Amino acid sequence: MGCHYTYGLSSAQRRLRGVDHQVDALSPADVRFCRKFGPTEKGGRAPGYVEECLAVEADPDKRMGREFWEIAQQVWARSDSFKDDIVRVKGLPPFYQWEDLPQKTWYPAFYDSMSAGYPLFQLADGVLLPAVVDVEREGVEGVMDWYGGKLLCVGPQFPAGFFGPVRSDSELAGTEVPYHMTGTDQSTPGQRGADPCIAFLDDALNKYGPNSAIYISFGSLFFPNPRHVQILLETILGLEKPMMFIMTTASPNAVLSEELLQKIKESHRGLVVPWAPQQAILAHSALGAIVSHCGAGGTLESLSQGVPVIGWPFFSDQPLHALWMSEVLDTGFEFLQVRDGPVKGKAYRGGPNGTDIVGTDDAIAKEMKDVLNAFLGEVGKRKRSNAEKVKQLVWKAHQPGGQIDQHLDILRQYAGVVSSH
């Protein structure tokens, strides 16, 4: 589900060039697909990206002793293709090109996904997008403005029962989370008879009611600056209106000090675990929001459960997800002051002059407190209401005969035609 970048396809491409049959590409949804593979005038990044990287590498004056991955990172963050630095993609508000890389994080294989993936895309007869047309209509139309191949929106794919009532904590999760620490009492999961995360949320619901807890997860690869994470957790613990939180530390880069862990334990308001049953957590009525890196999977799961997202993206499609949810769907927020990417520049949003990224501890703490208080107030109610509307649209598209069913039927017919040749 979500983004399906394909790495190391050079040999596959060579084989495909000599094969007379249709090739389809599975790609990020609409605006993310357009930003990655669309023409430059539509905000696309792939055309000319590889050539620009290679040209910089070949010129000693431009290379300046950098490794190739550093060149690839810098060119992605700021390319000569966008002379005014502003990117315009249909379905999104304008943004500066360096906002595509808000953190220093970079994986060299991402360059490979562009150098190999773009030629493969050009060979494809069609594209499958994990999109729901009624949720992303303008973005889908933006792709149709320039893409002449087959375009099918097959939506996010979920397990059976995803939209129904959760009868047990393991119904959606499938596995139990290893017990690490509880913030409510010292009983073990066996004593409580439940996954510790679900038991924790049950306790939050009993004490503080619906929407009283936040889930913090950056997946298994990403983790922010530990100092910034500490500011977030201390801000949550210091809120006047109590808010409970669950945080996962699956990433090998996840670091929390023993002092902070002890403070969380003594507060009885936080739970830190290595892994968590994310789908079951998102379906729990105590949960009010998720702080996320905005990967495709978590983004679609959150929206499909009507849960607002507070974005803390790193790179790839994540910044676009955060922008889309916070500014287009109005179903979430995004932390801006935590940005420390390779190009230092303001955010386009936030008023006629944009938003300056100060990046100090005080600026980060103030923004986090403002966002969390907004989440607890009327703004948060509006965003939860909008997220619920998105959930209903996704649910409707998943019904028998709905939009996703219709597009999957077309795909089945198309696949049958291909297999018969």
N, C-alpha and C positions, 0 to 999 in steps of 0.2 A: 504494500500500500504506500501511497505517497510518491516520493521521488525515486526513480529507478535509473541512476546514472550507470552507464556501462563502461567498464575499464578494459584496456588491453584488447581492443577489437581490431587491430590492424590486420591480422591474418584472416579474421572472419570477413573483413571488408574485401580483402583481395579475392576470397572465394566467392563472395556474393556478386562481385562485378561480372563474373562469368556465368551466373545462374539466372535463367529466365523464369523467375517467379516473383511474386509480390513479397515485399518486406515491410513490416510494420514496426514502428518505434513506440515504446511505452515511455512517456515523458511526464515531467511535472505539469501541473494544471495551468491552463490559460496564461495568466500574466507571468508566471514563472517560466513557462515554456517560451513565451514571446520574448522575455528578457534574455533568455539563454540563446535561442536559436533564430529569433526574428531578424529582419533587416535592421540596419543601424538606425534608419529614420523612424522605425517603430520601437526603438529602444533596445534592439537586439545587441548581444555582446559577442556571439561567436564569430560573425563575419569579421575577418581581419585580426582577430585576437592572437592566433598562433603566429601569423606573419609579423605582427608588431613585436611580440616577444622575441622572435628570432632576429629581427632587425636590431633590437636593442642589444642582444647578446653579441651580435657581429660587430658592433661599433664600440671600440674601446672607450671612447669619450662618454658614451651613454651607459655602457655597462658598469663602469667605475668599480671594477673588481668584485662585483656581486656574483653570488651563485645564481644558477638559472632559476631555482625556485623563488628566489627573492625578486628576480625580474618579473616572473609570472605573477607573483603576488601584487607587485607594485602596478603593473599594467592593468591587472583586473581592478584595482582600486581607483586608478586614474589613467584613462586612456586618451590618446590624441583624437579618438573617434568622436568624442563629445566636447566640442570646442568651448561651449559655455558651462561645461561640467554638469548640466542638468539633463536627467534622463526622463523621457516621457513615454510611458507605456499605457495603452488604453486599458482602463479598469483600475488604474492607480493614480493617486495624486503625483505631481512631479517630485523628484528627489535628486539629490546630488549623487554623482556616481560613486563617490567614496563611501556612501551610506550602505553600499552593497557589501562592504567589508568592515563592519563596525568594531571588530576585535582583531588582535594580531594573529589569531589562529589561521593556519594555512596547511593544507595537505597537498604535497606535490602531485599526487595522483589526480587532483582536480584538473590540473592542466591536461593530463592524459585523457580525461573524460571529454574535454573540449576538442583536443586534436584528433581523437578517434571518433567521438560521438557525433560531431557535426557532419563529417563526411557520410557517416552511416545514416543520419537523419535525411541527408540530401538524396540518398538512395531509396528511402522508404516511400511507399505508396500511400501510407496513412499513419495517423498518430492516435494513440489511446491516451486520454487524459483522465486522471482520477478526480474528475470534477462533476459537480451537479449544476446543470445549466441554470436553474432558477436561483442559485446562490451566486453564480459567477457569470451571469449573462453578459455583462459588458466586456469582461475579459475574454470570454469565448468569442464574442463578436470581433474583438480586437485581433484574435488569431485568424479568424475567417477573412479579415480584411486583406491579409497578405498570403495566407497559406492555401495552396490550391489542391492539396491532397485530401484524402479521406480523414475526417475528424470525428472521433467517437468519444463521448463523455461517459465513461463507465463508472464514475463515482468512487468514493472510498468503499472498500469491501470489508465487511465486518462479520464476526461469527454469528451464528443463529442465536436469537434472543438478545442481541445487543440493545435493541430499542425497547424491550419488554421490561417488566419489573424484575429486579434482582432478588431471588429467593434465598440465596446463600452467598457468602463472600467469595466462594471458589467457583461460582457458576460462570463468571466471566474471566476470572484470573487463571484458572486451570492449575496453578501451582501456589504453594504457600511461601510467604516471604520468610527468609531466615531472620530469626529474632535478634535484634541488636540492642534496643534500648526503648523503654517506654517512658512517657512523660506524665502518665496519670497515676500509676501505682507500680508496685514491684512484682505483680503476678506474672506468670509465664503464659505464653500462648496456649499451652495445654490446659492450664488452670482456667483460663478464660474461655476456652473452647472456640477460639476464633483467630483468624489472622490478626497479628498485632495492629496492622494499619486499619483494618475494619473495626476492630475493638476500640481503637483510639478515636475513630470518627463517630462511632456510636456514643462514646463518652462526650465528645464535643457537641453532638446533637442534643443529648440529654441536658448538658449544662448551659449551652448558649443558643441552641436552636439551629434552624437551617442556615446555610451559607456562612457559617461561623469559622470555617477552616480553609486553609490554603495548602495546596500541594505544590512542592518545589521539586522540579526534576529537570536535569539537563542531559538526560539520556546516558548512554554508556561510553560516549567518546568525549563530550565537551564538559568543561567546568570553568567557571569564571575565575578571575583574580580572587584568591581566598579572602583577601582583605575586604573586597566588595561584598562577598557572601556574608562575612561576619557583620558588616554594616546592615545588611538586609535582615538577618536573623535578630540582631539586637534591636532594630527598629520595630520589628513585629512584636518582640517581647515587651517593648516599651510603650506600645499603643495604649491609650486610655481605655478604649473598648477592647476587651480581651479577644484575641484571635489565636486559634490553634493552628499548628502547621505540621505537615509531614514532609520530610526531605529525604531524597534518595542520594546515595553516594556511589553509584555504579561505576562512574568513570575512574580510571586509574589515576587521574589528575586531581581527584577530589581530596581536599585537605581541610580538615576542621581541627582547630587546636583543642587539646584536652580541657583547657580552661573554658572554652566556649561550650563544649559538649557537657561539661559539668553544670554550667549555667542553664543550659536547656533542660537538663534532667531535673534540676532543682525547681525550675519554673512550673513543671507539670503542664506545660503548654506546647511542647514540641516532641516529635518522634523522628529519630534519624535511623534509617535502614539502608542496607546496601541495594536492595531491590524491593519493588512494590507492585502489587496487582493493579496496574494503572487503570484498566478499563473498569474494574470494580470500584476503585476510588472515585473515578469520574462520575459514576452512576450514583454515588452516595449523596443523600440529600443534605448532609452536613457540609459538603464541599461547596465553596463559593467561587473559587478561582484557582488557576494553576499558574505558577511562575515557570516559564519554559523557554528553552532555546528556540522554540518554534520550528522544530523539525516537522516534516510533512506528516508523519504518522501521528504524533501527539497533537498537532494542530487539527487534523481532521477528526480525531477521536474526541477532542475537547469540544469542538463545534457541534459534533453530532450528538453530544450529550448536553448541549446547551450551557457549557461551562465557559465563562470569560477567561481570556488568556492575558497575562501580564508578560509581555515579550522581553527576552534578554538574548537576542540573536547573536550569532558569531559570523557565519558566512554562508555561501551557496544560496539556496532558496529561503533560508531562515529570515533574513532581513525583509524580504518581500512579503512573507507570511505575516510578520509583525506589523508592517505598514498596512497591509490589506485589512487585517482584523481591527487595528486600532483606529484607522482613518476612514476606511470604506464601509466595512460592516458595522463599525462602532460597537464591537463586542469585546473590546479589551483595551489595554494600555501598552505602552512600551517605555522601558527605562532608557533614557538617552545619555545621562551623565556618566554612565559606566563605560562608555565607548573609549577605546584606546587603540584603534586601528592604525595601519601604517600611514594613512593620510589624515592629518589633523584638519578638520573642517567642521563647520556648523551643520546642523540638521536643517533641511529645507522647511519643515513644518514648524508650527508654533508661533504664527504671526507673520506680518509682512516682512520682517527682517530675519525670519528663521529663529533657530535656537542655538546659542553659543554653547559649546561643550566645554564646561569649566573643568570637570573631572576631579575636583578635590573631594576629600572625604566629606566635608561639610555640604558641598553641592549634591553629592550622591545621596547622603542621608536625608537632606531636605526633599529631594525629588521622591525618594522612596516613601517617606512619610506622607507627602502630598498625595501620591498615587494610592497608597493603602487607605488613607482617610477618605479619598474620593470613592474608592471601592466600597467602603462601609456606608457611604451616604447615598444621595439621590442619583449621582452620576453612576454609581455602581448598579443601582436598581435599573437604570435605563439600559446599561450594557448587558445585564443579565436578561432583561426582557428581549433585547435584540438577539442575544445568543439563543434564547428559547425559540425565537422565530426561525432562526437558521436551522435549529434542530428539527423543527417541524417540516421545513422544506426538504431536508435530507431524508427524513422519515418517509415523506410523501414520494420522493423519487425512488425509494427502495421498495415500494409496494408492488405487488404483481401488476404488470401492465404499466407501471410508472416509467419515468424517463430513463432510468438506468436499465430497466428490463428491456425497453425498446432498443436502446443502443447495443446491449448485449446480444439481442436477437439478430441485429444487423451483423455484429461481429461473428456470430455462429454461422450465419449464412455465408458470409465472406470467407470464413475459414473453411467451410465445406467446399466452396468453389475452388479455393487454392489447393486443397488436398486432393481434389479430383483431377488436377492437371499433372 
